[in-house]
Amino acid sequence: MSSSRLNHSSTQGLEIDHVSFAYEGQPTLADITLTLPVGEFVSLLGPSGCGKSTLLKLLAGLLSPAQGQLSWQGRKIDGPSLERGVVFQDYSLFPWMTLEENLSLALAKAHPETERKWRRQLTAEYLELVGLADASGKYPFELSGGMQQRGAIARALAVGSPVLLMDEPFGALDPINRTRLQDLLLSVWSSTSPKKTVIFVTHDVDEALYLSDRIVMLGASPGRVIAELDVPFARPRQRRALVNSAEFQQLRRQIDERFQQDVLSRIEETSLVGAEAEGI
Amino acid sequence: MSTTLKSAPVAVPAGPATTPSSRTRTGLAWLKHKEGWFFLLGLVLIWQLVASLHFSGSYLFPSPLTTLKALRESLPELLRGTGASFLILGPGFLLAAAAGIIWGLIVGTVPALQRLFTPFSRLASPTPPTIYIPYAIALLPSFRSAAGFVVFIGAFWPIFLNTTAGALALPQRYRDNARILGLHGHEYLRRIVFPAALPHIFSGLSVGLVFSFIMLTVAELFGASAGLGRFIQLYADYADYPRMAAGILYTGAVVLLTTELLERIKRRALFWVR
């Protein structure tokens, strides 16, 4: 039954089909249904506790849904795969390996048939791409947070996964490094072809607006989709001009209002439930 | 609260006042952080004092100088004894390290094996390994194999238990990362679990090393023909207390040097731990 439906949607990229998830009996995601097309840059935007990181882990295959199903190009996601590279907020690199060792380990797993020499060369290329050519022999503890995240991005890119899952990758960085890495990510993403499908988890509205083609807004307790919106800005985007534009400001306001509205309706709901309970 | 606020400005004039005291401190700077050495010196002085007293049984307390002389005289014998001891300790400890680390990594990673093995290790690990000595001597063909066996047992449990704990404490991020990269089996153990567990493994090795010295010297008291424990037993039997005391001091120094060596290896291996 499910296979015929999956065949039907085989070109649709990432499919999230009525997915629910509970953590220790507490529902964290309730009935999420989303289609994330191939080659799109989509942000999962929401406050803490909305389950956006959980949703990313489900997409990565690190967690299994309680109900529903996730698939990539028609194939069910039932475990992690190098098809879907992940960049975490920190600790993406193993601290006992140099940057180069981290990358070449990933490459050796992704392309076991290749020669060591080729992998070394590819490692060097990708480190160069993220501006870490000189740091290949360094260990993560010798690198700043921003450099570590560059390394994690280089690793995910070098592996060549068509899907890139990013869990607040710039959340721990200072504003300057954050904007630099956002620009780096955009330039790398738009220069690769075919374009990678990027799912980017963030709680930063500006970041989501600047980076994405589409924003999925998630509300908290339990996590659910409260809105989806297309980001209409043409690429390449000019950060300053864009952020100061009336359109950007308007979208930003719209998002803030939608979140506020959600919070208010939640409060109303709980107080109604409370009133009912008192009545009984 | 107001008193603490008031006391704050009072503390300020104390700033310049520290200058003369810090000058005297620089004069005695060599004294700083040497407290431990002074304590040792004090102990030697007390030792000398006790040894210089005349009381019945004072022959049991050879003076530091007499002991030092005995140490110099018996140094060749002690060195030979060290060799004999290490021929037992080395293989026993290294085998225990290999078995404890490999088995600990596996048990700490595979929950089913952990459930299988935990009741046994709960029972066996707290059993004082010294009680195996008579049986080991009866069971095994030579004293060396018997002593090697009890050294192995003594060192195995702390190494195994610490390694298991280290493997169990593997942060979720590393597990996730390894799963994403498709690492499993021995590659996962070797490249991820082992290095991540190294801090735990080294604490196990330190405890295991001290344990194996204890096991070794106790075993040697039982029936060795050479070795450090044997040396001390022999001269105690002959009532040659200066030599016996020299043997104790020497053994202490050997244990200290060996653990220090392990500490050096640890610091090199764990350079990435901040």
Interface residues (C-beta under 8 A of the other chain):
Chain A: K57 A60 L62 G79 P80 S81 L82 R84 G85 V86 F88 D90 Y91 S92 F94 P95 W96 L105 A106 K109 Y139 P140 F141
Chain B: P171 R173 Y174 D176 N177 R179 I180 L181 G182 L183 R191 I192 P195 A196 L198 F271 W272 V273 R274
